[in-house]
Amino acid sequence: MNRIKCIVSYDGSKFHGFQVQNQFRTVQGEIQKAIKNICKDESIVIHASGRTDAKVHGRRQVFHFDTLREMPEKQWKRAINHFLPNDIYIIDSFLVDENFHSRYSATKKEYHYMLSMNDYSPFETNYIYQYGKELDIEAMRNAAKIFIGEHDFASFCAVDQYGNTIRTLYQIEIENNQGIVTFKLVGNGFRRYMVRHLVGGLIQVGAHRITKEFLEELIESKGQKKCLFKAKPQGLYLHEVFYK
């Protein structure tokens, strides 16, 4: 049995998220259909580093799968891409050890969120959140510092009875390039909607609707109070997944 690791990029605009769902177009579904054309006699299931929601993009998502098919590792990239639609692209492929796991072997993830303070652009609307108003960048940078380190982020993510909401954020950078604001978040993991809630809260600080102290109260409540501000999915990118 061979374990193949792939790095994939995708435009999430026309997908109902990454994970397979009946009757909906998903990234996982399209990739598995493509691999099925290569491994015709096998039932292939891919395992990704994590799920992305509808409209969310992947720059360097990682997945792996097991197959009996023998092929040079770099040829998998070419073979899978041949059967993929033009909004998904395999960047690279590797033959890896059976102990590698796309999700459980990951040590860090980096997400980017892009927002425009400029006039509305119909060409950017699927890729950059069209906010269209000025934000206080320094206020957001100052507020972002409270998220750094290990915290219980239950107030900033979807919670289920099995989920551990304690995560460590190593870095949050906020850059402004001619009105295009990029939030860069690096952490050891992110729960569902967590990035969008963190960014949503920072946007409210930048708009002077809430204070840094209000966000601190949310963190300290450990889920007793919920962040009601969730940034739109269109500006979110899974930028990189890190391994040892």
MOTA-V841065 format. One record per pair of residues at least 12 apart in sequence whose ideal C-beta (glycine too) atoms are under 10 Angstrom apart, sorted by the first residue. I is the first residue (numbers start at 1). J is the second residue. D is the distance in whole Angstrom. If there is no record, write none. Layout:
i	j	d
I	J	D
I	J	D
This chain:
i	j	d
1	66	5
1	67	7
1	68	6
1	98	7
2	65	9
2	66	7
2	67	6
2	68	7
2	69	7
2	70	7
2	71	8
2	73	9
2	76	9
2	95	6
2	96	9
2	98	9
3	47	10
3	64	6
3	65	8
3	66	5
3	67	8
3	94	9
3	95	7
3	96	5
3	97	7
3	98	5
3	99	9
3	100	6
3	101	9
3	102	10
4	35	9
4	44	10
4	46	9
4	63	9
4	64	6
4	65	6
4	66	8
4	67	6
4	69	9
4	71	9
4	73	7
4	76	5
4	77	10
4	80	9
4	93	6
4	94	7
4	95	6
4	96	7
5	62	7
5	63	8
5	64	5
5	65	9
5	73	9
5	76	9
5	92	9
5	93	7
5	94	5
5	95	8
5	96	5
5	97	10
5	100	6
5	101	10
5	102	7
5	105	9
5	243	9
6	31	8
6	35	9
6	46	8
6	48	10
6	61	9
6	62	7
6	63	6
6	64	7
6	65	8
6	76	7
6	77	7
6	80	7
6	90	5
6	91	8
6	92	7
6	93	5
6	94	8
6	102	9
7	58	10
7	59	9
7	60	5
7	61	7
7	62	6
7	63	9
7	77	9
7	89	10
7	90	7
7	91	4
7	92	5
7	93	8
7	94	8
7	240	9
7	241	8
8	27	8
8	31	7
8	46	9
8	48	9
8	58	6
8	59	9
8	60	8
8	61	5
8	62	8
8	63	6
8	77	10
8	80	9
8	81	10
8	84	9
8	88	6
8	89	7
8	90	5
8	91	7
8	92	9
8	93	10
9	57	8
9	58	6
9	59	5
9	60	7
9	61	7
9	87	9
9	88	8
9	89	5
9	90	8
9	91	6
9	237	9
9	238	10
10	27	5
10	30	9
10	31	9
10	52	8
10	56	9
10	57	7
10	58	5
10	59	9
10	61	7
10	84	9
10	85	9
10	87	6
10	88	4
10	89	7
10	90	10
10	238	9
11	27	10
11	55	10
11	57	6
11	58	9
11	85	10
11	86	9
11	87	4
11	88	8
11	89	9
11	126	8
11	127	8
12	26	10
12	27	7
12	52	6
12	53	8
12	54	7
12	55	5
12	56	5
12	57	4
12	58	7
12	87	8
12	88	10
12	126	9
12	127	9
12	233	8
12	234	8
12	236	8
12	237	9
12	238	9
13	54	9
13	55	6
13	56	10
13	57	8
13	87	7
13	125	9
13	126	4
13	127	8
13	233	10
13	234	8
14	54	10
14	55	9
14	85	9
14	87	6
14	126	9
15	27	5
15	28	9
15	29	9
15	30	8
15	52	9
15	53	9
15	54	7
15	55	8
15	56	9
15	57	9
15	58	10
15	85	10
15	87	8
15	88	9
16	29	9
16	53	9
16	54	5
16	55	9
17	29	10
17	51	6
17	52	6
17	53	5
17	54	5
17	55	8
17	56	7
17	233	9
18	31	9
18	46	10
18	48	6
18	49	10
18	50	8
18	51	5
18	52	5
18	53	8
18	54	9
18	56	8
18	58	7
18	61	7
18	63	9
18	238	9
19	48	8
19	50	10
19	51	5
19	52	9
19	53	9
20	32	7
20	45	9
20	46	9
21	54	10
24	54	9
25	54	10
25	85	9
25	87	10
26	51	10
26	52	10
26	54	9
27	46	9
27	48	8
27	51	9
27	52	8
27	56	10
27	57	10
27	58	7
27	61	8
27	63	9
27	84	10
27	85	10
27	87	9
27	88	6
28	45	9
28	46	6
28	47	9
28	48	7
28	51	9
28	63	8
29	46	10
30	83	9
30	84	6
30	85	6
30	87	9
30	88	6
31	44	9
31	46	6
31	48	9
31	61	10
31	63	7
31	65	9
31	80	7
31	83	9
31	84	7
31	88	7
31	90	8
32	44	6
32	45	7
32	46	6
32	63	10
32	65	8
33	83	7
33	84	9
33	85	10
34	79	9
34	80	5
34	81	8
34	82	8
34	83	4
34	84	5
34	85	9
34	88	8
34	90	9
35	65	7
35	67	8
35	69	9
35	76	9
35	79	9
35	80	6
35	83	8
35	84	10
36	83	9
37	79	9
37	80	9
37	82	8
37	83	5
37	84	10
38	67	8
38	69	7
38	71	8
38	75	10
38	76	8
38	79	5
38	80	7
38	82	9
38	83	7
39	65	9
39	66	10
39	67	5
39	68	8
39	69	5
39	71	10
39	79	10
40	69	9
41	68	8
41	69	9
42	65	9
42	66	9
42	67	6
42	68	6
42	69	7
44	65	5
44	66	8
44	67	7
44	69	9
45	65	7
45	66	9
46	63	5
46	64	7
46	65	5
46	66	10
46	102	8
47	62	9
47	63	6
47	64	6
47	65	7
47	66	9
47	101	7
47	102	5
47	103	6
47	104	9
48	61	6
48	62	7
48	63	4
48	64	8
48	102	6
48	103	7
48	238	9
48	241	9
49	61	6
49	62	5
49	63	7
49	64	9
49	101	9
49	102	5
49	103	5
49	104	9
49	105	9
49	106	5
49	109	7
49	189	10
49	238	8
49	240	10
49	241	4
49	242	10
49	243	9
50	62	9
50	63	10
50	102	9
50	103	6
50	106	8
50	109	7
50	189	8
50	190	8
50	191	10
50	192	9
50	238	7
50	241	8
51	103	10
51	192	8
51	238	10
52	111	10
52	192	10
52	233	9
52	236	8
52	237	9
52	238	6
53	192	7
53	193	8
53	196	8
53	233	6
53	236	8
54	233	6
54	234	10
55	126	7
55	127	10
55	232	8
55	233	4
55	234	5
55	235	9
55	236	8
56	111	9
56	113	10
56	195	9
56	196	9
56	232	10
56	233	5
56	234	8
56	235	9
56	236	5
56	237	7
56	238	7
57	87	10
57	112	9
57	114	10
57	126	9
57	127	7
57	233	9
57	234	8
57	235	9
57	236	7
57	237	5
57	238	7
57	239	9
58	88	9
58	236	10
58	237	7
58	238	5
58	239	9
58	241	10
59	91	9
59	110	9
59	111	10
59	112	8
59	237	5
59	238	7
59	239	5
59	240	7
60	91	7
60	92	9
60	110	9
60	237	9
60	238	7
60	239	7
60	240	5
60	241	7
60	242	10
61	88	10
61	91	9
61	102	9
61	109	10
61	237	10
61	238	5
61	239	10
61	240	9
61	241	7
62	91	10
62	92	10
62	94	10
62	100	10
62	102	5
62	103	9
62	105	9
62	106	7
62	109	10
62	238	9
62	240	9
62	241	5
62	242	10
62	243	8
63	90	10
63	102	5
63	103	9
63	241	10
64	94	9
64	96	7
64	98	10
64	100	7
64	101	7
64	102	5
64	103	9
64	105	9
65	80	10
65	102	9
66	98	8
71	93	9
71	95	9
72	93	9
72	95	8
73	92	9
73	93	6
73	94	5
73	95	4
73	96	9
74	92	8
74	93	6
74	94	8
74	95	9
75	93	8
76	90	8
76	92	9
76	93	4
76	94	8
76	95	8
77	89	9
77	90	5
77	91	8
77	92	6
77	93	4
77	94	9
78	90	8
78	93	9
79	93	9
80	93	7
81	93	10
96	243	10
100	243	8
101	243	10
102	241	8
102	243	9
103	189	9
103	241	9
105	241	9
105	242	10
105	243	5
105	244	7
106	188	9
106	189	8
106	241	5
106	242	7
106	243	6
106	244	9
107	188	7
107	189	9
107	241	9
107	242	5
107	243	6
107	244	6
108	168	9
108	170	7
108	171	9
108	186	6
108	187	7
108	188	6
108	189	8
108	240	8
108	241	8
108	242	4
108	243	9
109	185	9
109	186	7
109	187	6
109	188	8
109	189	6
109	190	6
109	195	9
109	238	7
109	239	8
109	240	7
109	241	5
109	242	7
110	170	9
110	171	8
110	184	7
110	185	7
110	186	5
110	187	8
110	190	10
110	237	9
110	238	8
110	239	5
110	240	4
110	241	8
110	242	7
111	183	8
111	184	8
111	185	5
111	186	8
111	187	8
111	190	7
111	194	9
111	195	5
111	196	9
111	198	9
111	199	9
111	236	7
111	237	7
111	238	6
111	239	6
111	240	9
112	173	10
112	175	10
112	182	6
112	183	7
112	184	5
112	185	8
112	195	9
112	235	9
112	236	8
112	237	5
112	238	8
112	239	5
112	240	9
113	128	9
113	129	7
113	174	10
113	181	9
113	182	7
113	183	4
113	184	8
113	185	8
113	195	6
113	196	8
113	198	9
113	199	5
113	200	9
113	202	9
113	203	9
113	231	6
113	232	9
113	233	10
113	234	10
113	235	5
113	236	5
113	237	7
113	239	10
114	127	7
114	128	4
114	129	7
114	175	10
114	177	10
114	180	6
114	181	7
114	182	5
114	183	8
114	199	10
114	234	9
114	235	5
114	236	8
114	237	7
115	128	7
115	129	5
115	130	8
115	131	5
115	132	10
115	135	8
115	174	10
115	176	10
115	179	9
115	180	7
115	181	5
115	182	8
115	183	7
115	199	8
115	202	10
115	203	7
115	206	9
115	231	8
115	232	9
115	234	10
115	235	6
116	128	5
116	129	7
116	130	5
116	131	6
116	132	7
116	133	10
116	178	10
116	179	6
116	180	6
116	181	8
116	235	8
117	130	10
117	131	6
117	132	7
117	133	6
117	134	6
117	135	6
117	137	9
117	176	8
117	178	9
117	179	5
117	180	8
117	181	6
117	206	9
118	130	8
118	131	9
118	132	7
118	133	10
118	134	10
118	178	8
118	179	4
118	180	7
119	132	7
119	179	9
120	132	6
124	180	9
124	234	9
124	235	9
125	232	10
125	234	7
125	235	10
126	233	10
126	234	6
126	235	9
127	234	7
127	235	7
127	236	10
127	237	9
128	180	7
128	181	9
128	182	9
128	234	7
128	235	6
129	181	9
129	196	10
129	199	9
129	203	9
129	231	6
129	232	5
129	233	9
129	234	6
129	235	4
129	236	9
130	232	9
130	234	8
130	235	9
131	179	10
131	181	8
131	203	7
131	206	9
131	207	9
131	231	9
131	232	9
131	235	9
132	179	10
133	203	10
133	206	9
133	207	7
134	179	9
134	206	9
134	207	9
135	174	9
135	176	9
135	179	10
135	181	7
135	202	9
135	203	7
135	204	10
135	205	9
135	206	3
135	207	6
135	208	9
136	205	7
136	206	5
136	207	8
136	208	6
137	174	6
137	175	9
137	176	5
137	181	7
137	206	7
138	174	9
138	176	10
138	206	9
139	202	9
139	205	5
139	206	6
139	207	9
139	208	7
139	211	9
139	212	8
140	172	9
140	174	5
140	176	10
140	181	8
140	183	8
140	199	9
140	201	9
140	202	5
140	203	8
140	204	9
140	205	6
140	206	4
140	207	9
140	212	9
141	172	8
141	173	8
141	174	5
141	175	10
141	176	10
141	202	9
141	205	10
141	206	9
142	174	10
142	202	10
142	205	8
142	212	6
143	172	9
143	174	10
143	201	8
143	202	6
143	204	9
143	205	4
143	206	8
143	210	9
143	211	8
143	212	4
143	213	9
143	214	9
143	215	6
143	216	9
144	169	9
144	171	9
144	172	4
144	173	8
144	174	6
144	183	8
144	185	9
144	198	8
144	199	10
144	201	9
144	202	6
144	205	9
144	212	9
144	215	9
145	172	8
145	212	8
146	169	10
146	172	10
146	201	10
146	212	6
146	213	9
146	215	6
146	216	5
146	218	10
146	219	7
146	220	10
147	167	10
147	169	5
147	171	10
147	172	6
147	185	8
147	187	9
147	198	6
147	201	9
147	202	9
147	215	8
147	216	10
147	219	8
148	168	9
148	169	5
148	170	7
148	171	7
148	172	7
148	187	9
149	167	10
149	168	7
149	169	7
149	170	9
150	166	6
150	167	7
150	168	4
150	169	8
150	187	10
150	188	9
151	165	9
151	166	7
151	167	7
151	168	8
151	169	7
151	219	5
151	220	9
151	222	9
152	164	9
152	165	5
152	166	5
152	167	8
152	219	7
152	220	9
152	221	9
152	222	4
152	223	7
153	165	5
153	166	7
153	167	5
153	168	10
153	169	8
153	187	9
153	190	8
153	191	7
153	194	6
153	197	8
153	198	8
153	218	9
153	219	7
153	222	9
153	223	9
153	227	9
154	166	9
154	191	9
154	194	10
154	218	9
154	219	9
154	221	8
154	222	5
154	223	3
154	224	8
154	225	10
154	226	9
154	227	10
155	197	8
155	201	9
155	215	9
155	217	9
155	218	4
155	219	6
155	220	9
155	221	6
155	222	7
155	223	5
155	224	8
155	225	6
155	226	6
155	227	5
155	228	10
156	190	10
156	191	8
156	193	8
156	194	5
156	195	9
156	196	9
156	197	4
156	198	6
156	199	10
156	200	9
156	201	7
156	215	9
156	218	7
156	219	8
156	223	9
156	226	8
156	227	5
156	229	10
156	230	9
157	190	8
157	191	4
157	192	6
157	193	5
157	194	4
157	195	9
157	196	9
157	197	6
157	198	9
157	223	9
157	226	10
157	227	9
158	191	7
158	192	4
158	193	5
158	194	8
158	197	9
158	230	10
159	191	8
159	192	9
159	193	10
159	223	6
159	226	9
160	191	9
160	192	9
163	191	6
163	192	8
164	189	9
164	191	9
165	191	6
165	194	9
165	222	8
165	223	7
166	188	10
166	189	10
166	191	10
166	222	9
167	187	6
167	188	6
167	189	5
167	190	7
167	191	7
167	194	7
168	186	10
168	187	6
168	188	5
168	189	8
169	185	7
169	186	7
169	187	4
169	188	8
169	189	10
169	190	9
169	194	10
169	198	8
170	185	9
170	186	5
170	187	6
170	188	7
171	184	7
171	185	7
171	186	4
171	187	8
172	184	7
172	185	5
172	186	8
172	187	9
172	198	8
172	199	9
172	202	8
173	185	8
173	186	9
174	199	9
174	202	7
174	206	9
181	199	10
181	202	10
181	203	9
181	206	8
181	235	9
182	235	9
182	237	9
182	239	10
183	195	8
183	198	8
183	199	5
183	202	7
183	203	9
183	231	9
183	235	9
183	236	9
184	237	10
184	239	8
185	198	7
185	199	8
185	239	9
186	239	9
186	240	9
186	242	8
188	242	10
190	238	9
193	227	9
193	230	6
193	231	10
193	233	9
194	227	10
195	230	10
195	231	8
195	233	10
195	236	6
195	237	10
195	238	9
196	227	10
196	229	9
196	230	5
196	231	5
196	232	8
196	233	7
196	235	9
196	236	6
197	218	9
197	226	9
197	227	5
197	228	9
197	229	7
197	230	5
197	231	8
198	215	9
198	227	8
198	229	9
198	230	10
198	231	9
199	229	9
199	230	9
199	231	4
199	232	10
199	235	8
199	236	8
200	227	7
200	228	8
200	229	3
200	230	5
200	231	4
200	232	9
201	214	8
201	215	5
201	218	7
201	219	10
201	227	5
201	228	9
201	229	5
201	230	9
201	231	9
202	215	8
202	229	9
202	231	9
203	229	7
203	230	10
203	231	6
204	227	9
204	228	9
204	229	5
205	229	10
207	229	10
209	229	9
210	227	10
210	229	8
214	227	10
215	227	8
215	229	10
